[in-house]
Amino acid sequence: MTDDPSQLSGNVRRRMRSTARLYAVQALFQMEHSGQSADAVAREFLAHRFGAEIDDGVEMADGDSDLFRLLLDEAVNWQAKIDQMTDRALVARWPIGRIDPTLRALFRAAGAEMVATKTPPKVVIAEFLDIAKSFYPEGREAGFVNAVLDHIAREARPEAF
């Protein structure tokens, strides 16, 4: 890969952005469970996941490191706001603290992208819905994620609808 994003095809850039979103969800999950800071987890991911060779020439997917850092940092900066929006999207009996930690990380990463970037909310929803399907391929979580993210998007970026 080249260090100059302008030299990459549109498909490669899109794939790298998708990978960054997945890594952001994983990093937020790791932060919650390990108590590590965003900086420590980001350094680990950037050194050991982004395009790293893991075994006999098998490489981890390369990602957009700028988007990854942005999502991680903004998820931390805006966590209270994102969690409040998520809580409002959930049934009263299910506050965000009772949600599966993987879904909580996913909602925080998606919420960060919605509040801190100009990415169209429908793109954010579609991207994070794909991530949810990869974590829960046989469950009903995808429909749940879609509904929650739609609610968050309408609250965070009502002008986009």
JONOR-V632461 format. One record per residue. N is the residue number from 0. RES is the residue in one small letter. NEAR is the number of other ideal C-beta (glycine too) atoms within 12 Angstrom. D_CENTER is the distance of its C-alpha to the mean C-alpha in Angstrom with 1 decimal. Layout:
<<N:RES:NEAR:D_CENTER> <N:RES:NEAR:D_CENTER>>
This chain:
<<0:m:20:22.6> <1:t:13:23.7> <2:d:11:22.5> <3:d:8:23.2> <4:p:21:20.5> <5:s:10:23.2> <6:q:11:24.9> <7:l:18:22.2> <8:s:13:22.4> <9:g:12:20.2> <10:n:10:19.1> <11:v:20:18.3> <12:r:23:16.2> <13:r:22:14.2> <14:r:22:13.8> <15:m:28:12.8> <16:r:36:10.1> <17:s:32:8.8> <18:t:33:9.2> <19:a:41:7.5> <20:r:43:4.1> <21:l:38:5.6> <22:y:38:7.1> <23:a:49:4.7> <24:v:43:4.4> <25:q:36:8.0> <26:a:42:8.9> <27:l:42:8.2> <28:f:29:10.1> <29:q:26:12.7> <30:m:30:13.2> <31:e:30:14.1> <32:h:15:16.4> <33:s:16:18.0> <34:g:10:18.4> <35:q:20:17.6> <36:s:17:16.7> <37:a:32:13.7> <38:d:16:16.2> <39:a:17:17.5> <40:v:34:14.3> <41:a:34:13.3> <42:r:19:16.9> <43:e:23:16.8> <44:f:36:13.8> <45:l:27:15.4> <46:a:14:18.7> <47:h:19:18.2> <48:r:28:15.4> <49:f:32:15.1> <50:g:24:18.1> <51:a:19:19.9> <52:e:13:22.8> <53:i:13:22.6> <54:d:8:25.8> <55:d:6:28.7> <56:g:8:27.1> <57:v:10:23.9> <58:e:17:21.0> <59:m:21:17.3> <60:a:25:15.4> <61:d:29:15.3> <62:g:38:12.3> <63:d:33:12.3> <64:s:28:12.7> <65:d:21:13.0> <66:l:34:9.7> <67:f:39:8.2> <68:r:28:10.7> <69:l:29:10.3> <70:l:49:6.7> <71:l:43:8.1> <72:d:28:11.4> <73:e:29:10.7> <74:a:41:8.9> <75:v:31:12.1> <76:n:19:14.3> <77:w:29:13.5> <78:q:28:12.8> <79:a:16:16.2> <80:k:24:15.8> <81:i:37:12.5> <82:d:29:14.1> <83:q:22:17.2> <84:m:31:15.8> <85:t:42:14.2> <86:d:26:17.7> <87:r:22:19.5> <88:a:31:17.7> <89:l:26:18.8> <90:v:16:22.4> <91:a:10:24.2> <92:r:9:24.8> <93:w:18:21.2> <94:p:16:19.7> <95:i:30:16.2> <96:g:15:17.9> <97:r:15:19.1> <98:i:26:15.9> <99:d:23:14.9> <100:p:22:12.9> <101:t:27:10.3> <102:l:38:10.0> <103:r:32:10.1> <104:a:41:7.2> <105:l:48:5.2> <106:f:51:7.3> <107:r:46:7.0> <108:a:49:3.6> <109:a:50:5.0> <110:g:47:8.2> <111:a:42:7.9> <112:e:44:7.7> <113:m:41:10.5> <114:v:32:12.6> <115:a:29:12.5> <116:t:30:12.7> <117:k:15:15.1> <118:t:31:12.9> <119:p:17:14.6> <120:p:30:13.0> <121:k:20:14.2> <122:v:24:12.3> <123:v:39:8.9> <124:i:35:10.2> <125:a:26:11.5> <126:e:37:8.6> <127:f:45:6.5> <128:l:32:10.1> <129:d:28:10.7> <130:i:39:8.2> <131:a:34:9.9> <132:k:22:13.1> <133:s:23:12.7> <134:f:24:12.5> <135:y:20:15.1> <136:p:12:17.3> <137:e:9:20.4> <138:g:16:19.3> <139:r:14:19.2> <140:e:26:15.6> <141:a:25:14.6> <142:g:15:17.0> <143:f:26:16.0> <144:v:41:12.3> <145:n:28:13.8> <146:a:23:16.2> <147:v:39:14.1> <148:l:42:11.6> <149:d:29:14.9> <150:h:29:16.5> <151:i:40:13.9> <152:a:36:14.1> <153:r:21:17.8> <154:e:25:18.0> <155:a:35:15.9> <156:r:28:17.2> <157:p:14:20.4> <158:e:11:22.0> <159:a:20:19.8> <160:f:15:21.4>>
